[in-house]
Amino acid sequence: MLRFEAVTKRYHNLVAVDRLTLDVQPGELFGFLGPNGAGKTTAIKLAAGLTRPTEGQVFIAGNDVQANPLEAKRLAGYVPDNPYIYEGLTGREFLHFCAGLYRMNGRDTARRVDVLQQRLAIGSWIDKRVAEYSHGMRQRVVMASAFLHPSRVILIDEPMVGLDPAAVRLVKGILQDFCDEGGTVFLSTHTLSDAEELCDRVGIIHQGRLIACGTLEEVRQDGRRLEDAFLTLTSEEVSG
């Protein structure tokens, strides 16, 4: 459903992503882990079509993100690590604006907005200007925008940052339900406990290279905590 084929992204002399090859299946919640600056956000932006690979290809449901961007993006939802929304709009206006980008009709949009308003506990805030929102409320509305249209892949970068415990539980439930219905989630997070709770498989990226990938049991090895395995793998890469 989401495939990276030997993808490299260079910024001048910096290699942000180095020959990343990865295949994420339908129904899978995949955790993408790594230290700060490892290449996680760059990889997600490559999948979302926000930056072009220097080499290699990214596919969403068989569509090359660069060669067939409209179809690829039609099938994907994206939640960035910094939830930017036009501050002069209300949450509802922003969601209707997003729906218009996907050419959703007004009736379907209104129905879907109502569902997500309830599901994400946005409440009456949906009709207030975004300038009044907390970071957590902005995150809820951006999350809603990713689920408005019939996505098959959700690309999500640090989804729990700024959310209170109740909102974290809501988001986890939405992501799990989406995968149970056959969708694919590609989740970048620093919160290893969330990865252990949610993910079917995880990949660890460090200095742009994928250094481990598999089920939690395969990556942890010998029954260790994910945190211990993560620290061991990334420190070995540094020393090596």
C-alpha positions in Angstrom: 0.0 0.0 0.0 2.9 2.3 0.8 6.3 1.5 -0.8 9.6 3.2 -0.8 12.0 1.9 -3.5 15.7 2.8 -2.9 14.7 6.3 -2.0 17.4 8.9 -1.3 17.0 12.5 -0.4 20.0 14.9 -0.4 20.2 18.5 0.7 23.5 19.6 -0.7 26.1 17.6 1.3 23.5 16.2 3.7 21.9 12.8 3.0 18.6 13.0 4.9 17.3 9.7 3.7 19.7 7.1 2.3 18.4 4.3 0.0 15.3 3.6 2.0 13.4 0.5 0.8 10.3 -0.4 2.7 6.9 -1.9 2.0 3.9 -1.3 4.3 0.9 -3.5 3.8 -2.9 -2.8 3.9 -4.3 -3.0 7.4 -0.9 -2.4 8.9 0.0 0.2 11.5 3.7 0.8 11.0 5.8 2.8 13.5 8.7 4.8 12.0 11.2 5.5 14.8 14.5 7.3 15.1 16.5 9.9 17.0 16.1 13.6 16.2 17.4 14.3 12.7 17.3 10.7 11.6 15.2 11.3 8.5 11.7 10.4 9.8 10.0 13.7 8.8 11.8 13.8 5.5 10.6 10.3 4.6 7.0 11.3 5.5 7.2 14.5 3.4 8.5 12.3 0.5 5.5 10.0 0.8 3.2 13.0 1.0 4.7 14.5 -2.1 5.9 17.6 -0.4 9.5 17.1 -1.4 11.0 15.2 -4.3 13.4 12.3 -3.9 16.9 12.7 -5.2 16.8 9.1 -6.3 14.2 6.3 -6.1 10.4 6.2 -6.0 7.6 6.3 -3.5 4.3 4.6 -4.3 0.8 4.9 -2.7 -1.5 2.1 -3.7 0.6 1.5 -6.8 0.7 5.2 -7.8 4.1 6.9 -8.1 3.9 10.0 -5.9 5.9 12.0 -8.4 4.7 10.6 -11.7 1.0 10.4 -10.7 0.7 12.9 -7.8 -3.0 13.7 -7.9 -4.1 10.0 -7.7 -1.5 9.3 -5.0 -2.5 12.2 -2.9 -6.2 11.5 -3.4 -5.6 8.2 -1.6 -3.6 9.6 1.3 -4.2 11.7 4.4 -1.3 13.7 6.0 -0.9 15.0 9.5 2.3 17.0 10.0 4.2 17.4 13.2 3.3 21.1 13.4 -0.5 21.6 12.8 -0.8 24.7 10.6 -4.3 26.0 10.0 -5.4 29.4 8.6 -6.1 31.3 11.7 -8.9 33.5 10.2 -11.0 30.4 9.6 -13.2 28.4 11.9 -12.4 24.7 12.3 -15.5 23.9 10.2 -14.5 26.3 7.5 -11.0 24.8 7.4 -12.4 21.3 7.1 -14.8 22.4 4.3 -11.8 24.0 2.5 -9.9 20.7 2.8 -12.8 18.8 1.5 -13.0 21.1 -1.5 -9.4 20.2 -2.4 -10.6 16.6 -2.7 -13.7 17.7 -4.7 -16.0 16.2 -2.1 -19.6 17.3 -2.4 -21.2 19.5 0.2 -23.6 16.9 1.7 -20.9 14.3 2.1 -18.6 16.9 3.6 -21.1 18.1 6.2 -21.9 14.6 7.2 -18.3 13.6 7.6 -17.4 16.8 9.5 -20.2 16.0 12.0 -18.9 12.5 12.5 -15.3 13.6 13.0 -16.4 16.5 15.3 -18.0 14.0 17.6 -15.3 11.3 17.2 -12.4 13.7 18.0 -14.4 15.6 20.7 -13.9 18.9 19.0 -17.3 20.1 20.2 -18.3 23.7 19.9 -14.8 24.7 19.1 -15.4 23.7 15.5 -17.2 27.0 15.0 -14.6 29.2 16.7 -11.7 30.9 14.9 -8.5 28.8 14.8 -6.7 31.8 16.3 -8.4 30.9 19.6 -7.3 27.2 19.5 -4.8 25.5 21.8 -2.1 23.4 20.1 -4.1 20.3 21.1 -7.3 21.5 19.5 -5.4 22.4 16.3 -4.0 18.9 16.3 -7.5 17.5 16.5 -8.8 19.5 13.6 -5.8 18.7 11.4 -6.3 15.0 12.3 -10.0 15.4 11.2 -8.8 16.8 7.9 -6.8 13.7 7.2 -9.8 11.5 7.6 -12.3 13.6 5.7 -11.9 11.9 2.3 -11.7 8.2 1.7 -8.0 7.7 2.3 -6.2 4.4 2.1 -3.0 5.6 3.7 -2.5 7.9 6.6 0.9 9.6 7.0 1.2 11.0 10.5 4.2 12.7 12.1 4.2 12.8 16.0 0.4 12.6 16.4 0.3 12.7 20.2 2.3 15.9 20.8 0.3 18.5 22.7 -2.7 16.2 23.2 -4.2 15.5 26.6 -4.7 11.9 27.7 -8.3 11.8 26.6 -7.4 13.0 23.1 -4.5 10.6 22.9 -6.9 7.7 23.6 -9.3 9.1 20.9 -6.5 9.3 18.3 -5.3 5.8 19.1 -8.8 4.4 18.7 -9.2 6.2 15.3 -5.9 4.9 14.0 -6.6 1.3 15.1 -10.1 1.4 13.6 -8.8 2.7 10.3 -6.3 -0.2 10.1 -9.0 -2.7 11.2 -11.0 -1.5 8.1 -8.0 -2.2 5.8 -6.3 1.2 5.9 -2.6 1.7 6.3 -1.0 4.0 8.9 2.6 5.2 8.6 3.3 6.7 12.0 6.4 8.6 13.1 6.9 8.9 16.8 9.4 9.5 19.5 7.1 7.9 22.1 8.2 4.3 22.1 5.5 3.2 24.5 2.9 4.3 21.9 4.7 2.3 19.2 4.7 -0.8 21.5 1.0 -0.4 22.1 -0.1 0.4 18.6 2.2 -0.9 15.9 2.2 -4.2 14.0 5.7 -3.5 12.8 8.3 -0.9 13.4 11.3 0.4 11.5 14.2 2.3 13.0 16.0 4.9 10.9 19.3 6.5 11.9 21.4 8.9 10.0 19.1 8.4 7.0 19.4 4.6 6.9 16.9 2.0 7.9 18.9 0.0 10.5 16.1 -2.4 11.8 12.6 -3.4 10.6 10.2 -6.1 11.8 7.6 -7.0 14.3 8.2 -5.8 17.9 9.4 -9.2 18.9 11.9 -9.2 16.0 13.2 -5.7 16.8 13.3 -6.1 20.5 15.1 -9.4 20.5 15.4 -11.6 23.7 12.4 -10.0 25.3 14.0 -6.6 25.8 11.9 -3.4 26.0 11.7 -1.5 22.7 13.5 1.4 24.4 16.5 -0.8 25.2 16.7 -2.2 21.7 16.3 1.3 20.2 19.1 2.7 22.3 21.4 -0.2 21.6 20.8 -0.1 17.9 21.3 3.6 17.5 24.4 3.7 19.8 25.9 0.8 17.8 25.4 2.8 14.6 27.1 5.8 16.1 30.1 3.9 17.5 30.3 1.8 14.3 
